[in-house]
Amino acid sequence: MLYITVPSDGPSKLTFSLFESYDIPAPVSGADAEINNNLILKFEDEEEAVVYATQLENLANELNDKTTTQYLSINDIIVAIWNDEFVQSYQSK
């Protein structure tokens, strides 16, 4: 199981509560909140994380207003996934 934390101090100030209210699709393996309300994304493996990030990139491209907090939140999630050391290692194979 791979857990990726999306910190709440990013540009969107995304928390687990905001993630739910923005109706951003959750990963297949789910999402959870840390005690400080940071968003934790759960994946079976790195491949699942890459597929999810790609799906979110497609969703972000479909949004008309690129200044909304929803758009910024999606980008914070994508950045957290691509910056994960295990995902980077998987991508370099």
C-alpha positions as CSV (number, residue, x, y, z in Angstrom):
1,M,0.0,0.0,0.0
2,L,1.3,3.5,-0.9
3,Y,0.2,6.5,1.1
4,I,0.7,10.0,-0.3
5,T,0.1,13.1,1.8
6,V,-1.1,16.3,0.2
7,P,0.0,19.0,2.6
8,S,-2.6,21.6,3.6
9,D,0.1,24.4,3.2
10,G,0.1,24.2,-0.6
11,P,-1.3,27.0,-2.9
12,S,-4.9,25.7,-2.5
13,K,-4.7,25.1,1.3
14,L,-6.4,21.8,0.5
15,T,-7.6,19.8,3.5
16,F,-9.5,16.5,3.6
17,S,-12.7,18.4,4.3
18,L,-12.2,20.6,1.2
19,F,-11.3,17.6,-0.9
20,E,-14.7,16.1,-0.1
21,S,-16.6,19.3,-0.6
22,Y,-15.0,19.9,-4.1
23,D,-16.2,16.5,-5.3
24,I,-12.8,15.6,-6.5
25,P,-12.9,11.9,-7.3
26,A,-11.0,9.8,-4.8
27,P,-8.5,7.1,-5.7
28,V,-9.7,3.6,-6.1
29,S,-8.1,2.6,-2.8
30,G,-9.6,5.7,-1.0
31,A,-8.6,8.8,0.8
32,D,-8.3,9.7,4.5
33,A,-7.5,12.6,6.8
34,E,-4.6,13.0,9.1
35,I,-5.2,14.4,12.6
36,N,-4.3,17.9,11.2
37,N,-6.8,17.4,8.4
38,N,-4.1,16.9,5.7
39,L,-5.3,14.7,2.8
40,I,-3.9,11.2,2.6
41,L,-4.3,9.4,-0.7
42,K,-4.2,5.6,-0.7
43,F,-3.0,3.5,-3.6
44,E,-2.3,-0.2,-4.1
45,D,0.9,0.6,-5.9
46,E,2.8,3.3,-7.8
47,E,1.0,2.4,-11.1
48,E,-2.4,3.1,-9.5
49,A,-1.1,6.5,-8.3
50,V,0.2,7.4,-11.8
51,V,-3.1,6.5,-13.4
52,Y,-5.0,8.6,-10.8
53,A,-2.7,11.6,-11.4
54,T,-3.3,11.3,-15.1
55,Q,-7.0,11.2,-14.6
56,L,-6.8,14.3,-12.5
57,E,-4.7,16.1,-15.1
58,N,-7.5,15.3,-17.6
59,L,-10.1,16.6,-15.2
60,A,-8.1,19.8,-14.6
61,N,-7.8,20.4,-18.3
62,E,-11.6,20.2,-18.7
63,L,-12.2,23.0,-16.1
64,N,-12.9,26.4,-17.7
65,D,-11.7,28.6,-14.8
66,K,-8.1,27.8,-13.9
67,T,-8.1,30.2,-11.0
68,T,-10.7,28.4,-8.8
69,T,-9.6,26.7,-5.6
70,Q,-10.9,23.4,-7.0
71,Y,-8.4,23.7,-9.9
72,L,-5.6,24.7,-7.5
73,S,-6.5,21.8,-5.3
74,I,-6.4,19.3,-8.1
75,N,-3.0,20.6,-9.1
76,D,-1.7,20.3,-5.5
77,I,-2.8,16.6,-5.5
78,I,-1.1,16.0,-8.9
79,V,2.1,17.7,-7.6
80,A,2.1,15.6,-4.4
81,I,1.8,12.4,-6.5
82,W,4.5,13.3,-9.0
83,N,6.9,14.4,-6.2
84,D,6.5,11.2,-4.3
85,E,9.8,9.3,-4.2
86,F,8.2,5.9,-4.9
87,V,6.3,7.3,-7.9
88,Q,9.4,9.0,-9.2
89,S,11.4,5.7,-8.9
90,Y,8.5,3.8,-10.7
91,Q,8.5,6.4,-13.5
92,S,12.3,6.1,-14.0
93,K,12.1,2.3,-14.7
